[in-house]
């Protein structure tokens, strides 16, 4: 059955291919501005961010963080007694319960997004789409093929896990990060291949849950693209908590054995474990979309080329999210989608400014950053002053027994304007926000320093760092 949809032309028609953050945020904005919106999604609204990536992994991490805090509670005077004997209580992660909970949360979040879009009048079409031209998407649904015509199209098709021909996931012992939640039993000996953000987060989480973890890194250190001081702190924590890091080691093959896996490294050595989690990055889900026929240019890596207002090389087509390769963050995808809609609809629009993007790595401790990096200052790209304060001197951190982490602020040399910062510690994802505001609003370090903070609080270290950047004129 072939159905062709011809919406009323009295308001702009927007078709969105992909229901992740870039797609559903754009749909909400477009509907609020009076557009007729059709969103096409094959797996479920929220995309991988909600269903297989961000929401599940951060829910898993929340449980691991709690277990880590409980494991270290003895230093705070917390004791666990068992009535009627000398038994020693043992904390255990019920992985089936944990995974059931996080998958239910993901489905619940997806439903909330679906209901929110439906309430705004967005047409939700379940199926796989392909561009016919720069105004038309052909959608394969369970009922047949449907053609959706639009005045403009937004592509938000995301990305999927990269695989190696010599390390194929089987969903049982060799896993990618979308399959790890199918496990019912905690891996006894987990090998994580890849020390980027995803690999570091899972290594930290499963260590907290009680697995023996080996992290294989092809680089000199974990988190090679992050702040060096932050990576050093994380490596020290890993060592203290028993995570084995194999640096400058590249996995060549991963194979199953009778009761586990064996990873062969490039130097011929072998690492054995019960399970292997592959965190090798991602590739854009752009193959077979008809991009060439529609005049949409892509890079050698397959990412869709966009400008700062999310336009592609085709005049009526925009793109947002991981498929663009700009920054693999849900917040960036959502911003790209909102910017695209604002630009097309003629609303006020501010082009994407990557130096204002705040990001967080959900390891334990967390690592957050915004704005200019210290590496960019050291290279001479920016002229800046740097102050770093360890959380060990923070009263609130001492009370809560937080020993790992720091606050770092970068100010433009001469003017004293805040241009960036890094926070390593508990809830760094929340603590980075005042620094993000300072970067976005171009605040002077004195503006931050003279703003009241609660005593005692971790934010007090942000204020103190700003005070130390004051320049007496």
MONORWO-V479909 format. One record per residue. SS is DSSP state (H for helix, E for strand, L for the rest). Layout:
SS
SS
//
This chain:
L
E
E
E
E
L
L
L
L
L
L
L
E
E
E
E
E
L
L
L
H
H
H
H
H
H
H
H
H
H
H
H
L
L
L
E
E
E
E
E
E
L
L
L
L
L
H
H
H
H
H
L
L
H
H
H
H
H
H
H
H
H
H
H
H
H
H
H
H
H
H
L
H
H
H
H
L
L
L
L
L
L
L
L
L
L
L
L
L
L
L
L
L
L
H
H
H
H
H
H
H
H
H
H
H
H
H
H
H
H
H
H
H
H
H
H
H
H
H
L
L
L
E
E
E
E
L
E
E
E
E
E
E
L
L
E
E
E
E
E
L
L
L
L
E
E
E
E
E
L
L
E
E
E
E
L
L
L
E
E
E
L
L
E
L
L
E
L
L
L
L
L
L
E
E
E
L
L
L
H
H
H
L
L
L
L
L
L
E
E
E
E
E
L
L
L
H
H
H
H
H
H
H
H
H
H
H
H
H
L
L
E
E
E
E
E
L
L
L
L
L
L
L
L
L
L
L
H
H
H
H
H
H
H
H
H
H
H
H
H
H
L
L
E
E
E
L
L
L
L
E
E
E
E
E
E
L
L
L
L
E
E
E
E
E
L
L
L
L
E
E
E
E
L
E
E
E
E
L
L
L
E
E
E
L
L
L
L
L
L
H
H
H
H
L
L
L
E
L
L
L
L
L
E
L
L
L
L
L
L
E
L
L
L
L
L
E
E
E
L
L
H
H
H
L
L
L
L
L
H
H
H
H
H
H
H
H
H
H
H
H
H
H
H
H
L
L
L
L
L
L
L
L
H
H
H
L
E
E
E
E
L
L
L
L
E
E
E
E
E
E
L
L
H
H
H
H
H
L
L
L
L
L
E
E
E
E
E
E
E
H
H
H
L
H
H
H
H
H
L
L
L
L
L
L
E
E
E
E
E
E
E
L
L
L
L
E
E
E
E
E
E
E
E
E
L
L
H
H
H
H
H
H
H
H
H
H
H
H
H
L
L
L
E
H
H
H
H
H
L
L
L
L
L
L
L
L
L
H
H
H
H
H
H
H
H
H
H
L
L
L
L
L
//
